Amino acid sequence: MRTKDAATHLASLRDGRTVWLRGAPVGDVTSHPAFRNAVRSAAALYDFQAAAENLELMTFAAPGSERRVSRCWQLPTSYAELVMRRRALVAWAETHFGFMGRSPDHVASCLGGMVMGIDVFRAYDERRAAALLDYFRYARDSDLFLTYVIINPQADRSKAAHEQTDEHLTAGIVDEDAQGITVRGAKMLATSAIMANEVFVSCIQPLHKGDERYAVAFSMPMNAKGLNVLSRKSYEEEAGNLFDHPLAGRFDENDSLLYFDDVKVPWERVFVSRSIDMAARQWHATPAHVYQNYQCQIRLVVKLRFLVGVARKIAEVNGILGFPGVREALGQLAAEAGLVEGLVYGMEAKGGMAGQYYVPDRHLLYSAQVLTQQLYGKVAGSLRELAGGGMIMLPSGVEDFANPLLRDLINRTQKSPAVDPEERVKFFKLAWDAVGSEFASRHAQYEMFYSGAGFVTKGHSFRTYDWQAATGMVDRLMAGCDLERELGRLRQGGG
Ligand SMILES: Cc1cc2nc3c(=O)[nH]c(=O)nc-3n(C[C@H](O)[C@H](O)[C@H](O)COP(=O)(O)OP(=O)(O)OC[C@H]3O[C@@H](n4cnc5c(N)ncnc54)[C@H](O)[C@@H]3O)c2cc1C
């Protein structure tokens, strides 16, 4: 079989899935003006990997099959393999400049991490472990695009899932028989659901006694009967054209609420059922959580490099590059991008074996998560500060260029020491879409929350840091400070 390409992916999305937007069903996501460009950007990932010159970089022969699939499915057994896999993930992220957070490598990384820890599933239930292994092989060998929903709807966060006013708010088991389980309720927040083949559904938040029906993990195709995809507003649809919104117009990966209207899930696709303990262990007792978030940091390195490039260009276009303060600001931004890149290399180098697999260092990963949640808004703020009104003082749209009078005025007023007026407008439209538009604002929210709220990621950092090494040093230093010895010296008239 040939390596998956864009045409194959696009065809797979015309599957009758139920996507809702502005009160109506969407029909074909590959042609709808709210989604088609983002869908094409996602599909382009598969053409990129299938291109002859990229095949070795991007793909590997799936075990037991001749077919080459994305390296995101590869389970590294050494540092060298991890690095090889990372290079493929970087190359994919560069095609979307880091703006597609839930590209196919994200959930593939998560599922791969679960398979690396398959013994944890086996200790829980041999049949569920077998189902997970079978699903992993199916998804890998078909090179599926998976997304996931692993968060419960907000409602009242001070209450457990079963204590909400509607016990069916959060997706949970309402029935079960010899064939499988039936699921009713909602999950947030399915990024990329409109363009994925299947969804992995589970819960990463702590569950409490009484929440057993919500303690599940399962998967299903996006066209499963009863699965409703409730899309948020589309920034792509509002973008209109790629000159005015070069990022929103291409990379609006979408976010949706998923509502499961009594959806049947066969046991072959159920990996955790009614186990609060296993719902938590699947993430943290296996390398899943590390691998999925390691993928995020790799993508973010690419995005930060892009944003630093935008910052430098702002300085060039506005003729401010020579000012010492501006160079300082650019130096700061470059250092911040370098820090995140260094953390990725560090978590790889400091990683270690978990059984037969090589896993990035847990604490350096959580360090990166905590710091980058705070860093992203700061970086965007620095770009705003460098740009001043340049990102706002722009023609209202491409139509202005079609009017000779306005075009003449644009040419007279959009001045730059570095580029012509058209180029200046094009660039500042891009800069605004990167840090100021509604699309950009959603990205700020994404980078703050995709891996959990700040108190969650800081909790992971607290839990995984080597406190013994830190406090041990403090104890060692204090052991050299002896009160009685000092008092003795004092009595002997010493200093
Ligand atoms: C753009 C975007 C894309 C996303 N994509 C996905 C996706 O593809 N799949 C998916 O499953 N999820 C996705 N998410 C959801 C994401 O995982 C959650 O937003 C994140 O885990 C935080 O959960 P929450 O939004 O329910 O916030 P909450 O848990 O409600 O937290 C919001 C704030 O409330 C306060 N708070 C809440 N609880 C506590 C507490 N116990 N202690 C102290 N303070 C508290 C904190 O100030 C916190 O910052 C996405 C989110 C965003 C914004």
The ligand as an SDF file (V2000), in Angstrom:
LIG
                    3D

 53 58  0  0  0  0  0  0  0  0999 V2000
   -7.9510   26.5340   22.4380 C   0  0  0  0  0  0  0  0  0  0  0  0
   -8.0840   25.3120   23.2740 C   0  0  0  0  0  0  0  0  0  0  0  0
   -7.9740   24.0670   22.6710 C   0  0  0  0  0  0  0  0  0  0  0  0
   -8.1360   22.9020   23.4310 C   0  0  0  0  0  0  0  0  0  0  0  0
   -8.0410   21.6760   22.8170 N   0  0  0  0  0  0  0  0  0  0  0  0
   -8.3180   20.5570   23.5330 C   0  0  0  0  0  0  0  0  0  0  0  0
   -8.3370   19.2680   22.9050 C   0  0  0  0  0  0  0  0  0  0  0  0
   -8.0410   19.1160   21.7210 O   0  0  0  0  0  0  0  0  0  0  0  0
   -8.7360   18.2100   23.6440 N   0  0  0  0  0  0  0  0  0  0  0  0
   -9.0740   18.3260   24.9630 C   0  0  0  0  0  0  0  0  0  0  0  0
   -9.4250   17.3270   25.5830 O   0  0  0  0  0  0  0  0  0  0  0  0
   -9.0230   19.5270   25.5780 N   0  0  0  0  0  0  0  0  0  0  0  0
   -8.6730   20.6280   24.8980 C   0  0  0  0  0  0  0  0  0  0  0  0
   -8.6630   21.8450   25.5200 N   0  0  0  0  0  0  0  0  0  0  0  0
   -9.1230   21.9080   26.9060 C   0  0  0  0  0  0  0  0  0  0  0  0
   -7.9940   22.0890   27.8760 C   0  0  0  0  0  0  0  0  0  0  0  0
   -7.4080   20.8590   28.1390 O   0  0  0  0  0  0  0  0  0  0  0  0
   -8.5940   22.7310   29.1220 C   0  0  0  0  0  0  0  0  0  0  0  0
   -8.9450   24.0490   28.7750 O   0  0  0  0  0  0  0  0  0  0  0  0
   -7.6330   22.7320   30.2790 C   0  0  0  0  0  0  0  0  0  0  0  0
   -7.3850   21.4250   30.7220 O   0  0  0  0  0  0  0  0  0  0  0  0
   -8.2080   23.5250   31.4710 C   0  0  0  0  0  0  0  0  0  0  0  0
   -9.4670   23.0500   31.8020 O   0  0  0  0  0  0  0  0  0  0  0  0
  -10.7090   24.0190   31.7800 P   0  0  0  0  0  0  0  0  0  0  0  0
  -10.7250   24.7570   30.5070 O   0  0  0  0  0  0  0  0  0  0  0  0
  -11.8880   23.2220   32.1320 O   0  0  0  0  0  0  0  0  0  0  0  0
  -10.3850   25.0770   32.8910 O   0  0  0  0  0  0  0  0  0  0  0  0
  -10.7170   24.9700   34.4300 P   0  0  0  0  0  0  0  0  0  0  0  0
  -10.2910   23.6510   34.9720 O   0  0  0  0  0  0  0  0  0  0  0  0
  -12.1440   25.3080   34.6380 O   0  0  0  0  0  0  0  0  0  0  0  0
   -9.7820   26.0770   35.0060 O   0  0  0  0  0  0  0  0  0  0  0  0
   -9.9740   27.4580   34.6900 C   0  0  0  0  0  0  0  0  0  0  0  0
   -9.4040   28.2850   35.8380 C   0  0  0  0  0  0  0  0  0  0  0  0
  -10.2060   28.0730   37.0130 O   0  0  0  0  0  0  0  0  0  0  0  0
   -9.3710   28.0220   38.1740 C   0  0  0  0  0  0  0  0  0  0  0  0
   -9.5030   26.6780   38.7750 N   0  0  0  0  0  0  0  0  0  0  0  0
  -10.3020   25.6850   38.3400 C   0  0  0  0  0  0  0  0  0  0  0  0
  -10.1710   24.6050   39.1230 N   0  0  0  0  0  0  0  0  0  0  0  0
   -9.2820   24.9080   40.0820 C   0  0  0  0  0  0  0  0  0  0  0  0
   -8.7210   24.2020   41.1790 C   0  0  0  0  0  0  0  0  0  0  0  0
   -9.0500   22.9350   41.4560 N   0  0  0  0  0  0  0  0  0  0  0  0
   -7.7800   24.8260   41.9420 N   0  0  0  0  0  0  0  0  0  0  0  0
   -7.4130   26.0880   41.6760 C   0  0  0  0  0  0  0  0  0  0  0  0
   -7.9150   26.8330   40.6500 N   0  0  0  0  0  0  0  0  0  0  0  0
   -8.8420   26.2460   39.8640 C   0  0  0  0  0  0  0  0  0  0  0  0
   -7.9560   28.3400   37.6860 C   0  0  0  0  0  0  0  0  0  0  0  0
   -7.7600   29.7270   37.7500 O   0  0  0  0  0  0  0  0  0  0  0  0
   -7.9860   27.9050   36.2200 C   0  0  0  0  0  0  0  0  0  0  0  0
   -7.0270   28.5600   35.4370 O   0  0  0  0  0  0  0  0  0  0  0  0
   -8.4350   23.0120   24.8040 C   0  0  0  0  0  0  0  0  0  0  0  0
   -8.5180   24.2640   25.4020 C   0  0  0  0  0  0  0  0  0  0  0  0
   -8.3380   25.4000   24.6610 C   0  0  0  0  0  0  0  0  0  0  0  0
   -8.4540   26.7330   25.3460 C   0  0  0  0  0  0  0  0  0  0  0  0
  1  2  1  0
  2  3  1  0
  2 52  2  0
  3  4  2  0
  4  5  1  0
  4 50  1  0
  5  6  2  0
  6  7  1  0
  6 13  1  0
  7  8  2  0
  7  9  1  0
  9 10  1  0
 10 11  2  0
 10 12  1  0
 12 13  2  0
 13 14  1  0
 14 15  1  0
 14 50  1  0
 15 16  1  0
 16 17  1  0
 16 18  1  0
 18 19  1  0
 18 20  1  0
 20 21  1  0
 20 22  1  0
 22 23  1  0
 23 24  1  0
 24 25  2  0
 24 26  1  0
 24 27  1  0
 27 28  1  0
 28 29  2  0
 28 30  1  0
 28 31  1  0
 31 32  1  0
 32 33  1  0
 33 34  1  0
 33 48  1  0
 34 35  1  0
 35 36  1  0
 35 46  1  0
 36 37  1  0
 36 45  1  0
 37 38  2  0
 38 39  1  0
 39 40  1  0
 39 45  2  0
 40 41  1  0
 40 42  2  0
 42 43  1  0
 43 44  2  0
 44 45  1  0
 46 47  1  0
 46 48  1  0
 48 49  1  0
 50 51  2  0
 51 52  1  0
 52 53  1  0
M  END
$$$$
